[in-house]
Amino acid sequence: MALKCGIIGVANVGKSTLFNCMSNTRVETSSFAFTSNRSNMGMVNVPDPRLNNLENFQPTDKVVPATVEIVDIPGLTKGASHGEGVGNKFLSDIRNTDALILVLRCFDDEQLPHIDGSVNPVRDIETINLELQVTDLESVEKKMERLAKIAKTGDKDALRGIEVLKQYKEHLEDFQNARTLEVSDADRKYAEDLFLLTSKPVMYVCNVEDQAALTGNAYVEKVKEYLAEEKGEVLVLAARLESEIAELEDEADRKEFLEDAGLKEPGVNKLVRSAYSMLNLVSFFTIGPKEIRAWTIRKGSLAPEAAGAIHSDLQRGFIRAEVMKYEDFISLGSEEACKKQGKLSVEGKKYVVEEADILHILFNV
C-alpha cells in the first residue's frame, strides 16, 4: 500500500529543510515566506536494519525497503482557508494524505523572521488547527444541506446523517479537531466521504537549534504542555543538522557526524518509524536470491491482503502462504533449517499477518 504523509506548518519553520532530509527530491529553501507556489512530492525509504540482517543469511541481487510518499505543502497562515497567503488550493493536497507531520519552529534566528513577528510554536499550532477546522466546517455544512433535501422525503438514513454531522459541526465550532470527537463506527461513515482534514492523525515535530537536538528547549516544553491532554506524539530534531547528515554519502562519515552530535541515528529515521506506528502499519518481508523486500500493510491484515500488496493477481488467486518468523529465520540461519525445526508454517486465508513475518505466497490465476 502507498503511504502518504503531508508536511505542514506556517511559513519559515523548516518544512522544506526537513523534506530535503527525508526525500530523494530536493527543493529550494528560502528565508522569505510564500516563495513556493506548489506542493513538492518525494519518496523516502523506511529505515529497517532487519533487511540487512536477512541479506546476511540469504544472498540476493538487491534489497528493497518499504517507502513512504511525503508531500511538502507550502506554508499556511491565518486566513488560508479563505485565500490568504498561498490560499486554500493547497488544502486539497492535505486532504489526499494519510497522516500529517506538523513542523513547529522552536528556535530563534534574527536572520529568519517569523511570519507573525515572534517565535511561538503553540500559537502556530492554533493557527494551523483553526484553518483546517474552518475548512472542515464548510465541508460538514455542505453535506448537511445535501442530506436535508433527501430527508424531506422521510429518508431515515439521511436524518441520522444530519444528527451525526451536527455533532461534528458543534465540535468544530468549539475549536476542536474531528479526530477527538467520539462517535461509533456505524456513525463515522457519515463523515468518512468528507476526508476531514482534522480527522487525520498528526505528529508534531519541534525543529530546534543544533545544540538542543538531544535535550530540547523551553519552546519544546511549552508544546508538550499544550499537547498533554491530546497525548499527541512530539518529536524533537534539528532540521539544519539533519540536512548536513543527509548530505554525507559515506556511511563512516555519517556515523562519525552522528557521534559528534551525540545522536545514535538521524532523527528523520525516528520520524518515519513513528509515522508507521501512528498509522497502525506493519511490515512483512519476501526473500529470495533475486530480491529481499519489505512490504507495508495495515495491522490486522489477512494473508490474501498481504499478497495483494505484492500484486493483485496474488490476492485474486491466493491458495496459501508459507510463513517464517523473522527471529526464527535469523536464529536458525535458513529456510531449510526452519522447515526441519518446524518453524515454517502453512497458513490459509484467515491468517493474520504479523510484524516482520517472512511470506512465500502460493497462488493460481
Secondary structure in CASP SS format (residue, H / E / C, confidence):
PFRMAT SS
TARGET T0000
AUTHOR 0000-0000-0000
METHOD secondary structure of the structure
MODEL  1
M C 1.00
A C 1.00
L C 1.00
K E 1.00
C E 1.00
G E 1.00
I E 1.00
I E 1.00
G C 1.00
V E 1.00
A C 1.00
N C 1.00
V C 1.00
G C 1.00
K H 1.00
S H 1.00
T H 1.00
L H 1.00
F H 1.00
N H 1.00
C H 1.00
M H 1.00
S C 1.00
N C 1.00
T C 1.00
R C 1.00
V C 1.00
E C 1.00
T C 1.00
S C 1.00
S C 1.00
F C 1.00
A C 1.00
F C 1.00
T C 1.00
S C 1.00
N C 1.00
R C 1.00
S C 1.00
N E 1.00
M E 1.00
G E 1.00
M E 1.00
V E 1.00
N E 1.00
V C 1.00
P C 1.00
D C 1.00
P C 1.00
R H 1.00
L H 1.00
N H 1.00
N H 1.00
L H 1.00
E H 1.00
N H 1.00
F H 1.00
Q C 1.00
P C 1.00
T C 1.00
D C 1.00
K C 1.00
V E 1.00
V E 1.00
P C 1.00
A C 1.00
T E 1.00
V E 1.00
E E 1.00
I E 1.00
V E 1.00
D E 1.00
I C 1.00
P C 1.00
G C 1.00
L E 1.00
T C 1.00
K C 1.00
G C 1.00
A H 1.00
S H 1.00
H H 1.00
G C 1.00
E C 1.00
G C 1.00
V C 1.00
G C 1.00
N H 1.00
K H 1.00
F H 1.00
L H 1.00
S H 1.00
D H 1.00
I H 1.00
R H 1.00
N C 1.00
T C 1.00
D C 1.00
A E 1.00
L E 1.00
I E 1.00
L E 1.00
V E 1.00
L E 1.00
R E 1.00
C C 1.00
F C 1.00
D C 1.00
D C 1.00
E C 1.00
Q C 1.00
L C 1.00
P C 1.00
H C 1.00
I C 1.00
D C 1.00
G C 1.00
S C 1.00
V C 1.00
N C 1.00
P H 1.00
V H 1.00
R H 1.00
D H 1.00
I H 1.00
E H 1.00
T H 1.00
I H 1.00
N H 1.00
L H 1.00
E H 1.00
L H 1.00
Q H 1.00
V H 1.00
T H 1.00
D H 1.00
L H 1.00
E H 1.00
S H 1.00
V H 1.00
E H 1.00
K H 1.00
K H 1.00
M H 1.00
E H 1.00
R H 1.00
L H 1.00
A H 1.00
K H 1.00
I H 1.00
A H 1.00
K C 1.00
T C 1.00
G C 1.00
D C 1.00
K H 1.00
D H 1.00
A H 1.00
L H 1.00
R H 1.00
G H 1.00
I H 1.00
E H 1.00
V H 1.00
L H 1.00
K H 1.00
Q H 1.00
Y H 1.00
K H 1.00
E H 1.00
H H 1.00
L H 1.00
E H 1.00
D C 1.00
F C 1.00
Q C 1.00
N C 1.00
A H 1.00
R H 1.00
T H 1.00
L C 1.00
E C 1.00
V C 1.00
S C 1.00
D H 1.00
A H 1.00
D H 1.00
R H 1.00
K H 1.00
Y H 1.00
A H 1.00
E H 1.00
D C 1.00
L C 1.00
F C 1.00
L C 1.00
L H 1.00
T H 1.00
S H 1.00
K C 1.00
P C 1.00
V E 1.00
M E 1.00
Y E 1.00
V E 1.00
C E 1.00
N E 1.00
V C 1.00
E C 1.00
D H 1.00
Q H 1.00
A H 1.00
A C 1.00
L C 1.00
T C 1.00
G C 1.00
N C 1.00
A H 1.00
Y H 1.00
V H 1.00
E H 1.00
K H 1.00
V H 1.00
K H 1.00
E H 1.00
Y H 1.00
L C 1.00
A C 1.00
E C 1.00
E C 1.00
K C 1.00
G C 1.00
E E 1.00
V E 1.00
L E 1.00
V E 1.00
L E 1.00
A C 1.00
A H 1.00
R H 1.00
L H 1.00
E H 1.00
S H 1.00
E H 1.00
I H 1.00
A H 1.00
E C 1.00
L C 1.00
E C 1.00
D C 1.00
E H 1.00
A H 1.00
D H 1.00
R H 1.00
K H 1.00
E H 1.00
F H 1.00
L H 1.00
E H 1.00
D H 1.00
A C 1.00
G C 1.00
L C 1.00
K C 1.00
E C 1.00
P C 1.00
G H 1.00
V H 1.00
N H 1.00
K H 1.00
L H 1.00
V H 1.00
R H 1.00
S H 1.00
A H 1.00
Y H 1.00
S H 1.00
M H 1.00
L C 1.00
N C 1.00
L E 1.00
V E 1.00
S E 1.00
F E 1.00
F E 1.00
T E 1.00
I C 1.00
G C 1.00
P C 1.00
K C 1.00
E C 1.00
I E 1.00
R E 1.00
A E 1.00
W E 1.00
T E 1.00
I E 1.00
R E 1.00
K C 1.00
G C 1.00
S C 1.00
L E 1.00
A H 1.00
P H 1.00
E H 1.00
A H 1.00
A H 1.00
G H 1.00
A H 1.00
I H 1.00
H C 1.00
S H 1.00
D H 1.00
L H 1.00
Q H 1.00
R H 1.00
G C 1.00
F E 1.00
I E 1.00
R E 1.00
A E 1.00
E E 1.00
V E 1.00
M E 1.00
K E 1.00
Y H 1.00
E H 1.00
D H 1.00
F H 1.00
I H 1.00
S H 1.00
L H 1.00
G C 1.00
S C 1.00
E H 1.00
E H 1.00
A H 1.00
C H 1.00
K H 1.00
K H 1.00
Q C 1.00
G C 1.00
K C 1.00
L E 1.00
S E 1.00
V E 1.00
E E 1.00
G C 1.00
K C 1.00
K C 1.00
Y C 1.00
V E 1.00
V C 1.00
E C 1.00
E C 1.00
A C 1.00
D E 1.00
I E 1.00
L E 1.00
H E 1.00
I E 1.00
L E 1.00
F E 1.00
N C 1.00
V C 1.00
END
